[in-house]
Amino acid sequence: LDRVARVGDGLAEAIRSVTKPYSAVLDVRGVGLAIGVELADGATARAIKEGLRQRAVLIGTAGRDGSVLKIRPPLAFTEAEIPVLTDALGTTLESLPG
């Protein structure tokens, strides 16, 4: 549990750093390895989800209008994999229009 908490905190902080310049990202929150990224709208969430899928990172969406990215990596996820996810997320965000 200590490792999951530590890796989850590192993952959430790395996601906050990558998403900070983007006004469409409203909040990053979570517990352990379960991270939610709240976006301004469901269309943006779907575009990011698809962009990540194209980069071999699978996530889900949640929320009433599907505007929350649901990031739940496997328990074997370590600090070494954080850059894989955040690099794909950063590249996807950069590719979005506007």
C-alpha positions in Angstrom: 0.0 0.0 0.0 2.9 2.4 0.7 4.2 1.9 -2.8 0.8 2.4 -4.4 0.3 5.7 -2.4 3.8 6.9 -3.3 3.5 6.1 -7.0 -0.1 7.5 -7.1 1.1 10.8 -5.6 3.9 11.0 -8.1 1.6 10.2 -11.0 -1.0 12.8 -9.9 1.7 15.4 -9.5 3.2 14.6 -12.9 -0.2 14.8 -14.5 -0.8 18.2 -12.8 2.5 19.5 -14.2 1.7 18.3 -17.8 -1.8 19.7 -17.8 -1.2 23.0 -16.0 -0.9 25.1 -19.2 -4.3 23.9 -20.5 -7.4 25.8 -19.5 -9.6 22.8 -20.5 -8.2 20.9 -17.5 -10.2 21.9 -14.4 -8.9 19.5 -11.8 -6.7 16.5 -11.1 -7.6 14.4 -8.1 -7.5 10.8 -6.9 -6.5 8.2 -4.3 -3.6 5.9 -4.8 -3.4 4.9 -8.5 -7.0 5.9 -9.2 -6.7 9.4 -10.8 -9.4 11.6 -12.2 -8.7 14.5 -14.6 -11.8 16.8 -14.8 -12.1 18.5 -18.2 -14.3 21.4 -19.3 -16.4 19.1 -21.5 -17.0 15.6 -22.7 -15.8 16.3 -26.3 -12.4 17.2 -25.0 -12.2 14.2 -22.8 -13.2 11.9 -25.8 -10.5 13.5 -27.9 -7.8 13.0 -25.3 -9.0 9.4 -24.7 -8.7 8.7 -28.4 -5.3 10.4 -28.6 -4.0 8.4 -25.8 -5.3 5.2 -27.3 -3.4 6.0 -30.5 -0.3 6.3 -28.3 -0.9 2.9 -26.7 -2.2 4.3 -23.4 -5.7 3.1 -22.4 -7.9 5.1 -20.1 -11.6 5.5 -19.5 -14.0 8.4 -19.0 -16.6 9.0 -16.3 -19.0 11.7 -15.2 -22.4 12.7 -16.3 -21.2 14.0 -19.6 -18.1 11.9 -19.8 -15.8 14.9 -19.0 -13.5 13.1 -16.5 -10.6 11.0 -17.6 -10.4 7.9 -15.5 -6.8 6.8 -15.1 -6.4 3.5 -13.3 -3.1 1.8 -14.1 -2.5 -1.8 -12.9 -1.1 -2.3 -9.4 2.3 -3.2 -11.0 2.6 0.4 -12.3 5.8 2.0 -11.0 7.6 5.4 -11.1 9.3 4.1 -14.2 6.0 4.1 -16.2 4.9 7.6 -15.1 6.8 9.3 -18.0 5.2 6.9 -20.5 1.8 8.1 -19.5 2.6 11.8 -19.0 4.6 12.0 -22.3 1.6 10.5 -24.2 -0.8 12.9 -22.4 1.4 15.9 -23.1 1.7 15.0 -26.8 -2.0 14.5 -27.0 -2.9 17.8 -25.4 -0.5 19.6 -27.7 -2.2 18.1 -30.7 -5.7 19.3 -29.7 -7.1 22.3 -31.6 -7.3 25.6 -29.8 
